[in-house]
Amino acid sequence: MLRRVRLPFAALISAQLAPRKQDRPEIFWELTRSICPECRKVIDAKILLRGGRVIMRKRCPDHGWFEALVFSDADLYTRIQRFNKPGTIPLKFSTEIRDGCPLDCGLCPDHQQHTCLALIEVNSACNLDCPLCFANSGTHLAKTGFQLTYEQVESMLDGLVAAEGSPEVVQFSGGEPTLHPRLLDFVELAQKKGISYVMINTNGIRIARDDRFLEGLARLRPHVYLQFDGFDAQTNTTLRGRPDLIDEKLRALDRLASVDVRVVLVAAIERGVNEHEVGRIVEFGLRHPAVFGVNFQPAFRAQRHVQPADPLSRMTIPDVLKGLDAQTNGVFKLDDFVPVPCCMPTCNFVTYALIDGDEVTPITRMIDVEAALDYLKNRTVPALSDELVGILERLWSSSAQVGSDSAAADVQRAVGAAATRAVDRCEACRSLLPLSAHIPRDLARHVFMVNTRDFMDPWTFNVKNVMKCCVEFLVPDGRMIPFCAYNSVGYREEVNAQLTPTPRSR
């Protein structure tokens, strides 16, 4: 027979006061490698899910602990991991594996993706002194900065062709690339080497003022990647240092429309500055005849950035997409956007919309893009067509040719009959013809892209992501360096030092 044992009163009190184990306030999602924001040393980093957000936490033995916001929606972050396409091996690597990622960039054989989009910075000087500038350029470099030669650019393009075979996209940037006296020659050179989609990344000031330069653009028809952060004077003062800059942008856009040169608006979005303008930027782009898409880039803390720079309050992709949902009255919703799978899924979200008069319909409401680009299970879905998957892979890629006739044709093929709903007299492209009678260049005016891409900085740098980066800087020594590594690890400083002329001794 069991007997009940009575504990002494003191023992009962002691048991009640004994310390209890507590759960951590976050979920440990994964371990990766990062860098110290102070010394750039490669260190371990934890990815944590805390309070509905994704946080990177890391410790440098010399500079202590650091935390930064990586993604503001933990649920979305975990759900999109299936959008991770197997990487493609380039035809040629330029560096060896020696010290490990991210110290062997060039690309090394351990890199997990080829180059979808290549950037060439043709100079370091600029005609603006923006408070926000990941290239750290400005007017002070007009006499002391570097300027690439024709021979250097040709060598860099040849290296890209050797690595890619048939490169798809090249972007000329700076500094302000339109200040380079041979920029149009570089565009023509790239086109002669078989690169059909050539972009110029510009603030638009020279386009707004220089008739002869505009004539050159009309002849070559590159695509213009136009810096366009918003309409408010305070936005442009805070980010670009000039309250009246919007007037230059609008003039540049009207002039580009007059010569049928296509534009993607590029907006750097900083919390507390211009996140309230994302909807207005898209609505403007949809109406302007020169604009075929908008690319939003949450501000990141590399090189020159706006103060104060709290790494736990930065803008991230979900903030931009939720802002679009609220500010466009649901014309674009969060669920309309699908991650780009050629890079890591957390880096880039995009959607395309059909324009039918005043009606704007994201194609993700017409076809199941998510099912087609779900790389964990899409090959087991028998209803999926290989042709459809191929089309969507071209559109949901960093090498997507936004505003091009080929991209418009891909969208039309993807949605099929849904693309033929336009009214008899088409207003979207000003041709006043039914879609069935459109030439490809008119058809493209019915397709509009909205994209948001989040680049990493020393606070949020994740080696896992950079190993699958498909956006690379080309440098004159033949290396191809991933965007976030170039701007965060120290490669930019190294290359600038090599290219900047040494002052003559007196």
C-alpha positions in Angstrom: 0.0 0.0 0.0 1.3 3.4 -1.0 1.7 6.0 1.7 1.4 9.8 1.0 4.6 11.6 2.0 4.2 15.1 3.5 7.0 17.5 2.7 8.0 20.0 5.3 6.6 23.5 4.8 10.0 24.9 4.2 10.7 22.4 1.4 7.4 23.3 -0.3 8.3 27.0 -0.4 11.8 26.2 -1.6 10.4 24.2 -4.5 8.1 27.0 -5.6 10.9 29.5 -5.5 13.4 27.4 -7.5 14.4 29.1 -10.8 12.6 28.1 -13.9 14.1 27.6 -17.4 13.0 30.1 -20.0 12.6 29.9 -23.7 14.7 32.1 -25.9 12.8 35.0 -27.5 13.7 33.9 -31.0 13.9 30.9 -33.3 17.4 29.9 -34.4 16.9 29.5 -38.2 20.4 28.9 -39.5 24.1 29.6 -39.1 26.0 31.4 -41.9 29.1 33.5 -42.3 29.2 37.3 -42.5 31.6 40.2 -41.9 32.3 42.6 -39.1 30.8 46.0 -39.9 33.9 47.6 -38.4 36.9 45.6 -39.6 35.4 43.5 -42.4 36.8 40.3 -40.8 34.8 37.2 -41.8 32.8 35.9 -38.8 30.0 33.5 -38.0 26.5 34.9 -38.0 23.1 33.6 -36.8 19.8 34.1 -38.6 17.1 34.5 -36.0 13.3 34.8 -36.3 12.3 37.2 -33.6 9.0 39.1 -33.2 7.9 38.3 -36.7 11.1 39.7 -38.2 14.4 38.1 -39.4 17.5 39.4 -37.6 21.1 38.7 -38.2 23.2 38.5 -35.0 27.0 38.2 -35.0 30.1 38.7 -32.9 33.5 40.0 -33.9 36.2 39.1 -31.4 37.6 42.6 -31.7 34.5 44.8 -32.0 31.8 42.9 -30.2 28.1 42.1 -31.0 26.1 43.4 -33.9 22.4 43.0 -34.9 20.6 44.0 -38.1 17.2 43.6 -39.7 17.4 41.3 -42.7 13.7 40.8 -43.6 10.7 42.4 -41.9 8.4 39.4 -42.4 9.6 36.1 -40.9 6.6 34.1 -42.2 7.2 35.2 -45.8 11.0 34.6 -45.3 10.4 31.0 -44.4 7.8 30.4 -47.1 9.9 31.6 -50.0 12.8 29.2 -49.5 11.4 26.9 -52.2 12.1 29.5 -54.9 15.8 28.6 -55.2 16.7 27.5 -58.8 19.8 25.3 -59.3 22.7 27.5 -60.4 24.3 27.5 -63.8 28.1 27.0 -64.1 29.9 29.8 -66.1 32.1 28.7 -69.0 35.1 30.2 -67.3 36.3 31.1 -63.7 38.8 33.9 -63.1 40.1 33.2 -59.6 41.0 30.2 -57.5 39.7 29.0 -54.2 42.2 30.0 -51.6 40.9 31.9 -48.6 37.2 31.0 -48.9 34.1 33.1 -49.7 33.9 36.1 -49.8 37.7 36.6 -50.2 38.3 34.8 -53.6 35.8 36.7 -55.7 36.5 36.8 -59.4 34.4 34.4 -59.9 35.9 31.4 -58.1 34.9 27.8 -58.8 33.0 27.8 -55.5 30.5 30.4 -56.7 27.1 28.9 -57.2 25.7 30.9 -60.1 26.7 32.5 -63.5 26.4 36.2 -64.3 22.9 37.3 -65.3 23.7 41.0 -65.2 27.1 42.5 -65.5 28.0 46.1 -64.4 30.8 48.2 -65.7 31.6 51.5 -63.8 33.1 53.6 -66.5 34.1 56.5 -64.2 34.0 57.6 -60.6 33.1 61.3 -61.1 29.5 62.6 -60.8 27.6 65.8 -61.3 25.8 65.3 -58.0 27.0 64.8 -54.4 24.3 62.6 -53.1 24.2 61.9 -49.4 23.2 58.4 -50.4 25.7 56.7 -52.8 27.0 53.2 -52.7 29.6 54.1 -55.3 30.9 56.9 -53.0 31.2 59.1 -56.1 30.8 62.9 -56.5 31.9 66.2 -58.1 35.1 66.1 -56.1 36.3 63.2 -58.3 36.0 65.2 -61.6 39.8 65.7 -61.7 41.1 63.1 -59.4 38.8 60.1 -60.1 39.3 57.3 -62.7 37.9 57.0 -66.2 38.1 53.8 -68.1 39.6 53.6 -71.6 38.0 52.1 -74.6 40.5 49.3 -74.5 39.8 48.5 -70.9 36.0 48.3 -71.5 36.6 46.1 -74.6 38.7 43.7 -72.5 36.1 43.5 -69.8 33.4 42.8 -72.3 35.5 40.1 -73.9 36.0 38.5 -70.5 32.3 38.5 -70.0 31.7 36.8 -73.4 34.4 34.2 -72.5 32.6 33.4 -69.2 29.0 33.5 -70.5 29.2 32.7 -74.2 26.2 34.9 -75.0 25.8 37.5 -72.3 22.3 38.9 -71.9 22.5 42.1 -70.0 25.2 44.7 -69.4 24.7 47.9 -67.5 27.1 50.9 -67.7 27.3 52.8 -64.5 29.5 55.1 -62.5 29.9 57.7 -61.0 27.7 59.3 -63.5 28.4 57.4 -66.7 27.0 60.1 -69.1 29.9 62.3 -68.1 32.3 59.8 -69.8 33.1 61.2 -73.3 33.0 57.7 -74.9 29.9 56.3 -73.2 28.0 56.0 -76.5 31.0 54.2 -78.0 30.9 51.7 -75.1 27.1 51.1 -75.7 27.8 50.5 -79.4 30.7 48.2 -78.6 28.6 46.0 -76.3 25.9 45.7 -78.9 28.5 44.7 -81.6 29.6 41.9 -79.3 26.1 40.5 -79.3 24.7 41.9 -76.1 21.3 43.1 -77.2 20.1 44.5 -73.8 22.4 47.4 -72.8 21.5 49.7 -70.0 22.8 53.1 -68.8 22.4 53.8 -65.1 22.0 57.6 -64.9 20.6 60.5 -62.9 19.3 62.0 -66.1 20.8 65.4 -65.8 22.8 65.3 -69.1 19.8 63.7 -70.9 17.7 66.6 -69.8 20.1 69.2 -71.2 22.2 67.8 -74.0 20.5 67.5 -77.4 23.5 65.9 -79.1 23.7 63.2 -76.4 20.0 62.6 -76.8 20.5 62.0 -80.5 23.1 59.4 -79.7 20.7 57.6 -77.4 18.0 57.7 -80.2 20.4 56.1 -82.6 21.6 53.3 -80.3 18.5 52.8 -78.2 20.0 51.5 -75.0 17.6 51.1 -72.0 17.9 53.8 -69.4 18.0 53.0 -65.7 16.9 56.3 -64.3 17.5 57.4 -60.7 14.0 58.4 -59.5 13.5 58.5 -55.7 10.2 60.5 -55.5 8.5 63.8 -56.1 8.8 65.6 -52.8 11.5 68.3 -52.5 12.5 66.9 -49.1 13.0 63.4 -50.6 15.4 64.7 -53.2 17.2 67.0 -50.7 17.7 64.2 -48.2 18.8 61.5 -50.7 20.4 63.5 -53.6 21.2 66.9 -52.1 19.0 69.0 -54.4 15.3 69.9 -53.8 14.7 70.8 -57.5 16.0 67.6 -59.0 12.6 66.3 -59.9 12.3 69.0 -62.6 15.4 67.5 -64.3 14.0 64.0 -64.1 10.7 64.9 -65.7 12.4 66.8 -68.5 14.7 63.8 -69.1 11.8 61.4 -69.3 9.8 63.6 -71.7 12.8 63.9 -74.0 13.5 60.1 -73.9 9.8 59.5 -74.8 10.2 61.8 -77.7 12.9 59.6 -79.2 11.4 56.3 -78.1 14.1 55.3 -75.6 12.7 53.0 -72.9 13.2 53.6 -69.2 13.1 51.8 -65.9 12.7 54.1 -62.9 15.0 53.2 -60.0 14.1 54.4 -56.5 16.2 54.1 -53.4 13.8 53.8 -50.5 14.8 55.0 -47.1 12.7 54.7 -44.0 11.3 58.1 -42.8 12.2 59.7 -46.1 10.3 58.4 -49.1 8.5 55.1 -48.3 5.3 57.1 -48.6 6.0 57.7 -52.3 6.3 54.1 -53.6 2.7 54.1 -54.9 2.9 57.4 -56.5 6.1 56.4 -58.3 4.4 53.3 -59.8 1.2 55.2 -60.8 3.3 57.8 -62.5 5.4 55.2 -64.3 2.2 53.5 -65.6 1.1 56.7 -67.2 4.4 57.9 -68.7 5.1 56.8 -72.3 8.8 56.3 -71.7 8.5 54.2 -68.6 8.3 50.4 -68.8 9.0 49.5 -65.2 10.0 50.5 -61.7 12.8 49.0 -59.5 12.7 49.8 -55.8 15.9 49.3 -53.8 15.7 49.6 -50.0 18.6 51.8 -48.9 21.6 49.8 -47.6 24.5 50.9 -45.5 27.5 50.6 -47.9 29.8 53.5 -48.7 27.8 56.7 -48.2 24.4 56.5 -46.6 21.9 58.7 -44.8 22.2 59.2 -41.1 21.1 58.1 -38.6 21.6 54.5 -39.8 19.9 52.2 -37.3 20.5 48.7 -38.7 17.4 47.4 -36.9 15.0 49.9 -38.6 16.1 49.7 -42.2 13.6 49.2 -45.1 13.4 45.7 -46.5 11.5 44.1 -49.4 8.3 43.3 -47.5 8.0 47.0 -46.3 8.1 48.2 -49.9 5.6 45.6 -51.2 3.2 46.2 -48.3 3.5 50.0 -49.0 2.6 49.3 -52.7 -0.4 47.4 -51.6 -1.7 50.2 -49.4 -0.7 53.1 -51.7 -2.0 51.7 -55.0 -5.4 50.6 -53.5 -4.6 47.0 -54.2 -3.6 47.5 -57.9 -0.4 45.7 -56.8 -0.6 43.4 -53.8 2.0 41.6 -51.8 0.8 38.3 -53.2 1.4 39.5 -56.8 5.1 39.4 -56.3 7.2 36.2 -56.7 10.9 35.9 -55.7 13.5 35.8 -58.5 15.0 32.3 -58.2 18.3 32.7 -60.0 19.7 34.5 -56.9 18.7 33.6 -53.4 14.9 34.1 -52.9 15.2 36.8 -50.3 17.1 39.1 -52.7 14.7 40.1 -55.4 10.9 40.1 -56.0 9.2 40.9 -59.2 5.8 41.0 -61.0 4.6 42.0 -64.5 1.3 43.6 -65.2 -0.8 43.9 -68.4 -2.1 47.4 -69.2 -5.5 47.6 -70.9 -6.5 51.3 -71.0 -6.9 52.2 -67.4 -7.0 48.6 -66.2 -3.8 47.1 -64.7 -3.7 43.4 -64.0 -0.6 41.6 -62.6 -0.1 38.4 -64.6 0.3 36.4 -61.4 -3.5 36.7 -61.1 -3.9 35.0 -64.5 -1.3 32.2 -64.2 0.1 30.2 -61.3 3.7 31.6 -61.4 4.4 30.3 -57.9 3.7 26.7 -58.9 5.9 27.0 -61.9 8.9 28.5 -60.0 8.6 26.2 -56.9 11.9 24.3 -57.3 11.2 21.9 -54.5 8.2 20.3 -56.2 7.4 21.9 -59.6 8.8 18.9 -61.6 6.2 16.7 -59.9 3.3 18.8 -61.1 2.2 17.1 -64.4 0.0 20.1 -65.5 3.1 22.3 -65.9 4.4 22.9 -69.4 8.2 23.0 -69.9 7.6 25.8 -72.3 5.7 27.8 -69.7 8.4 27.2 -67.0 11.1 28.3 -69.5 9.2 31.5 -70.3 8.7 32.3 -66.6 12.3 31.6 -65.8 13.3 34.2 -68.4 10.9 36.8 -66.9 11.8 36.0 -63.3 15.5 36.5 -63.7 18.0 39.2 -63.1 18.7 39.1 -66.8 15.1 39.8 -67.7 15.0 42.4 -70.5 12.5 44.8 -69.0 10.7 46.9 -71.6 12.0 44.8 -74.5 10.0 43.3 -77.3 11.1 39.8 -76.4 10.0 40.2 -72.8 6.6 41.5 -73.9 6.2 38.5 -76.3 7.1 36.2 -73.4 4.4 37.8 -71.2 1.8 37.5 -74.0 2.7 33.8 -74.6 2.5 33.1 -70.8 -1.0 34.5 -70.3 -2.3 33.5 -73.7 -5.8 34.7 -74.4 -5.7 37.0 -71.4 -3.5 39.4 -73.3 -6.1 40.0 -76.0 -8.7 41.7 -73.9 -7.7 45.3 -74.9 -10.3 47.6 -76.3 -10.5 48.0 -80.0 -8.7 51.3 -79.9 -5.6 50.9 -77.8 -4.7 53.9 -75.6 -1.9 52.3 -73.7 0.6 52.4 -76.5 -1.0 55.3 -78.5 -1.2 53.2 -81.6 -5.0 53.2 -81.6 -5.0 49.6 -82.9 -6.3 46.3 -81.5 -3.6 44.1 -80.0 -4.0 41.6 -82.8 -2.6 44.3 -85.2 0.3 45.4 -82.9 3.9 45.2 -84.0 6.2 43.9 -81.1 7.4 47.4 -80.2 3.8 48.5 -79.6 2.9 45.3 -77.7 5.6 46.0 -75.2 3.7 49.1 -74.1 1.1 46.8 -72.6 3.6 45.2 -70.2 4.8 46.9 -67.0 7.3 45.5 -64.6 7.6 46.3 -60.8 10.6 44.9 -59.0 12.2 45.3 -55.6 15.8 44.3 -54.9 17.5 44.3 -51.5 21.3 44.6 -51.6 23.4 43.6 -48.6 25.8 45.8 -46.6 28.4 45.1 -43.9 25.6 44.8 -41.3 23.4 42.3 -43.3 26.1 40.6 -45.4 25.4 36.8 -45.8 27.9 34.6 -47.5 25.2 32.1 -48.4 23.5 34.8 -50.5 26.6 36.2 -52.1 27.7 32.7 -53.2 24.6 32.7 -55.5 24.7 36.3 -56.6 24.1 36.7 -60.3 24.8 40.5 -60.5 28.5 41.1 -60.9 30.8 44.1 -61.3 33.4 43.6 -64.1 36.8 45.1 -63.3 39.7 45.7 -65.7 41.9 42.9 -64.4 39.3 40.3 -65.6 37.6 39.6 -62.3 33.8 39.5 -62.0 32.9 40.4 -58.4 29.4 39.9 -56.9 27.6 43.2 -56.2 27.3 43.0 -52.4 30.8 41.7 -52.0 32.2 44.5 -54.2 30.5 47.2 -52.1 30.9 45.7 -48.6 34.1 43.5 -48.3 36.7 46.0 -49.6 36.9 45.2 -53.3 35.6 48.6 -54.3 38.3 50.4 -52.4 41.0 48.0 -53.8 39.8 48.6 -57.4 39.5 52.3 -57.0 43.0 52.5 -55.7 44.3 50.6 -58.7 42.4 52.8 -61.2 42.9 56.2 -59.6 45.8 58.1 -61.2 48.7 58.8 -58.8 49.2 62.6 -58.3 52.3 63.9 -59.9 55.0 64.9 -57.5 56.1 68.6 -57.7 
